[in-house]
Structures are given as structure tokens and as C-alpha cells.
Amino acid sequence: MAPNDHETEGSSPPPAIVAVARVLDGIAWLCMLVAGIALVVIIATFGWLVWGRYVLNDTPTWVEQLSLLLIIYITCLGAAVGVRRHTHLSIDFVREGMPAVPRAIMRFLSDVVVIAFGILMGWQGYELMLTNADRVLPMLGVTATWRAVPLFICGVLMVAFAAFDVVERNFKR
């Protein structure tokens, strides 16, 4: 939701909508916090990799696997937050140049596509979680399920964020 969207319309949304928006904004903030911490961990572990390789002459082999795992979390959490904050790359000048009715239809269709993609991502992420439970990631000693968890989380969050956008937009009229 863009700042001051409700003020420009002249009406305030119901308290339940405001409360849900705050919860979703908190979830988005938490996702960015986790992604930020993961990025710091990647940087620190690569520092350890360089130190181990060139100073200790003992390369820590687990750094690459950990980095691959953390990149998946950073990407998926960031993608979900992008849906909430409307920061994904888009070319919206065509939509915004349309009259009100086609613009509303295009926004709705866009949300439906994001919801459908989120459902598919969440479902397939869940399937991957189940099918990889018995595989172990090399060097880390954790199950490969941890690679699929962010796909599931991202899909669920994308559905929640986009569906709330549809509901919230109906209260802005």
C-alpha cells in the first residue's frame, strides 16, 4: 500500500483492514530482517572462507553449501516482500494511462496472476519439502527440505499479500 492512499480517496478503511495491513506489514518487515541477517551471514562466512583458504591453508567446504541455501531464503523472502510493497519491476504506465474501469480490471488480473503463481509456488514448494525429507545436504548435514521451505513460505505470502491487495482496493472506492 502506497503512503497516503487512503487520504487521497477521502475515506478511511475499516479497523479490521487496518489491523490486517499492520500484521502483513510486520510479516514483510520480519522477512526483510531475516533476509538481511542471511546476507550478513553470507558475507561473514565468505570472509571465513578467504581466511581459511589463504591464511590457515584449510578451506572450509561448507561455506558454499550454506551460501546456496541462504541465497534461496534471501531471494524468496525478498520476492514475497516485493509483492506486499509493490516494488517489483513493472511497466505500469500503460495501465495507469487507461480510464478507471480498464485500469481496475488490469490491476485485478495482475493480482489474480500473482495469486495463481503463489498458489503454484507454495504447492510445489510443499511437494519438494516432502520429497526431499530423506536427502541430506552435503557439508551441512541438514535435510534438503530446507531448500524447499522458502519456496513454500514465499508462495503462501504472495497469495496472502496479493489477496489482501484485492480486498484492500475494494475499500478505497
C-alpha positions in Angstrom: 0.0 0.0 0.0 1.4 3.3 -1.0 1.7 6.0 1.7 -1.4 8.2 2.0 -3.5 6.2 -0.4 -6.4 6.3 2.0 -6.2 10.1 2.5 -6.4 10.8 -1.2 -9.7 8.9 -1.5 -11.3 10.8 1.3 -12.4 7.7 3.3 -10.8 5.6 5.9 -10.8 1.8 5.7 -12.5 -0.3 8.4 -10.4 -1.0 11.5 -10.1 -4.7 10.5 -8.5 -3.8 7.2 -6.0 -1.5 9.0 -5.2 -4.2 11.5 -4.6 -6.9 8.8 -2.5 -4.4 6.9 -0.3 -3.8 10.0 0.1 -7.6 10.5 1.1 -8.1 6.9 3.5 -5.1 7.1 5.0 -6.7 10.2 5.4 -10.0 8.4 7.0 -8.2 5.5 9.4 -6.4 7.9 10.3 -9.7 9.5 11.0 -11.3 6.1 13.4 -8.4 5.3 15.0 -8.8 8.7 15.7 -12.5 8.1 16.9 -11.8 4.6 19.2 -9.1 5.8 20.6 -11.3 8.6 21.1 -14.1 6.0 23.1 -11.6 3.8 25.3 -10.7 6.7 25.9 -14.4 7.4 26.9 -14.9 3.8 29.4 -12.1 3.9 30.8 -13.3 7.2 31.2 -16.9 6.0 32.9 -15.8 2.8 35.3 -13.8 5.0 35.9 -17.1 6.9 36.4 -18.9 3.6 39.1 -16.5 2.4 40.8 -16.6 5.8 40.7 -20.4 5.9 41.9 -20.8 2.4 44.7 -18.2 2.3 45.8 -17.9 5.9 45.1 -21.3 7.5 45.5 -23.3 4.3 42.4 -25.2 5.3 39.4 -24.3 3.1 36.0 -24.6 4.9 34.0 -26.5 2.3 30.6 -25.9 4.0 30.6 -22.2 3.1 29.5 -22.8 -0.5 26.5 -25.0 0.5 25.4 -22.6 3.3 25.6 -19.7 0.9 23.5 -21.5 -1.7 20.9 -22.3 0.9 20.8 -18.7 2.3 20.5 -17.2 -1.2 17.3 -19.1 -1.7 15.9 -17.6 1.5 17.0 -14.1 0.6 15.5 -14.4 -2.9 12.2 -15.9 -1.9 11.6 -13.7 1.1 12.6 -10.6 -0.9 10.2 -11.6 -3.7 7.3 -12.0 -1.2 8.0 -8.6 0.3 8.1 -7.1 -3.2 4.5 -8.2 -3.7 3.5 -6.6 -0.4 5.3 -3.3 -1.0 4.6 -3.2 -4.8 8.3 -2.9 -5.6 8.6 -5.5 -8.3 9.8 -4.3 -11.7 6.8 -3.4 -13.7 5.8 -1.3 -16.6 2.6 0.3 -15.4 2.4 3.5 -17.5 0.1 1.7 -19.9 -2.2 0.6 -17.1 -2.1 3.9 -15.3 -2.9 5.8 -18.6 -6.2 3.9 -19.0 -9.6 5.0 -17.8 -10.7 3.9 -14.4 -12.6 0.7 -15.4 -9.9 -0.9 -17.6 -7.3 0.1 -15.1 -9.2 -1.6 -12.3 -9.6 -4.7 -14.5 -5.9 -4.8 -15.3 -5.0 -4.4 -11.6 -7.4 -7.3 -10.7 -6.0 -9.5 -13.4 -2.5 -8.8 -12.3 -3.4 -9.8 -8.7 -5.1 -13.0 -10.0 -1.9 -13.9 -11.8 0.2 -13.3 -8.8 -2.2 -15.3 -6.6 -2.2 -18.2 -9.1 1.6 -18.1 -9.3 1.8 -18.0 -5.4 -0.5 -21.0 -5.1 1.6 -23.0 -7.6 4.8 -22.0 -5.9 3.5 -22.8 -2.4 2.1 -26.2 -3.6 5.2 -27.2 -5.4 7.4 -26.0 -2.6 5.4 -28.1 -0.2 5.8 -31.1 -2.5 9.5 -30.5 -2.6 9.6 -30.3 1.1 8.0 -33.8 1.4 10.1 -35.4 -1.3 13.4 -34.1 -0.1 13.0 -35.0 3.6 15.2 -38.0 3.3 18.0 -36.3 1.4 20.9 -34.7 3.3 22.7 -31.6 2.0 26.4 -32.2 1.6 28.7 -30.4 4.0 25.8 -29.1 6.1 24.2 -32.2 7.5 20.6 -30.9 7.2 17.8 -32.3 5.1 17.2 -30.9 1.6 13.8 -29.9 2.8 15.4 -26.7 4.0 15.9 -25.7 0.3 12.2 -26.0 -0.4 10.9 -24.3 2.7 11.4 -20.8 1.3 9.5 -21.7 -1.8 6.5 -22.7 0.3 6.8 -19.6 2.5 7.1 -17.3 -0.5 4.1 -18.9 -2.2 1.9 -18.6 0.9 3.0 -15.0 1.5 2.5 -14.0 -2.1 -1.0 -15.3 -2.0 -1.8 -13.6 1.3 -0.3 -10.2 0.1 -1.9 -10.2 -3.3 -5.3 -11.4 -2.0 -5.2 -8.6 0.7 -4.4 -6.1 -2.1 -7.7 -7.1 -3.8 -9.7 -6.8 -0.6 -8.0 -3.5 0.4 -8.6 -2.0 -3.1 -12.3 -2.5 -2.7 -12.3 -0.3 0.4 -10.6 2.6 -1.4 -13.5 3.4 -3.6 
